């Protein structure tokens, strides 16, 4: 049995992905400045309560506004 040549396999696939444009995005088609809004999800160790709404509603509304 032959060994696994990870370098050759990795090079082969990276070349193919580059040729196909796998990593290209159309992020800025609208001409707007990119905006990133990070919202942390609640921990699963407790019950949800009204405070979670306050924590998630404002960033969600603002992100939708910026869209």
C-alpha positions in Angstrom: 0.0 0.0 0.0 1.3 3.4 -0.9 1.5 6.3 1.5 -0.9 9.2 1.4 0.8 12.2 -0.3 -1.2 15.0 1.3 1.0 17.7 -0.3 0.2 16.6 -3.8 -3.5 16.2 -3.1 -3.7 19.5 -1.4 -2.0 21.3 -4.2 -4.2 19.6 -6.8 -7.4 20.7 -5.1 -6.3 24.2 -4.3 -5.3 24.7 -7.9 -8.8 23.4 -9.1 -10.6 25.6 -6.5 -8.6 28.7 -7.7 -9.4 27.9 -11.3 -13.1 27.6 -10.5 -13.1 30.8 -8.4 -14.5 28.9 -5.4 -13.5 31.6 -3.0 -14.7 34.6 -5.0 -17.6 36.6 -3.5 -19.9 39.3 -4.7 -19.8 41.1 -1.3 -19.8 44.6 -2.7 -22.1 44.5 -5.7 -24.4 47.0 -4.1 -21.6 49.6 -3.7 -22.3 49.9 0.0 -19.6 49.8 2.6 -19.3 46.3 4.2 -20.8 46.1 7.7 -20.3 43.3 10.2 -22.6 42.8 13.2 -21.7 40.1 15.7 -24.5 38.8 17.9 -23.7 36.2 20.5 -26.1 33.4 21.0 -27.3 32.5 24.5 -25.7 29.7 26.4 -27.7 26.5 26.4 -27.2 26.1 30.2 -30.2 28.2 31.2 -33.7 29.0 30.3 -34.5 31.8 27.9 -36.1 34.9 29.4 -37.2 38.4 28.4 -33.6 39.7 28.7 -32.6 37.6 25.7 -35.1 39.5 23.6 -33.5 42.8 24.6 -30.0 41.4 23.8 -31.0 40.1 20.4 -33.7 42.5 19.1 -31.6 45.6 18.9 -28.7 44.1 16.9 -31.1 42.2 14.7 -33.1 45.4 13.9 -29.9 47.4 13.2 -28.4 44.7 11.0 -31.6 44.6 8.9 -31.6 48.4 8.7 -28.0 48.3 7.4 -28.9 45.6 4.9 
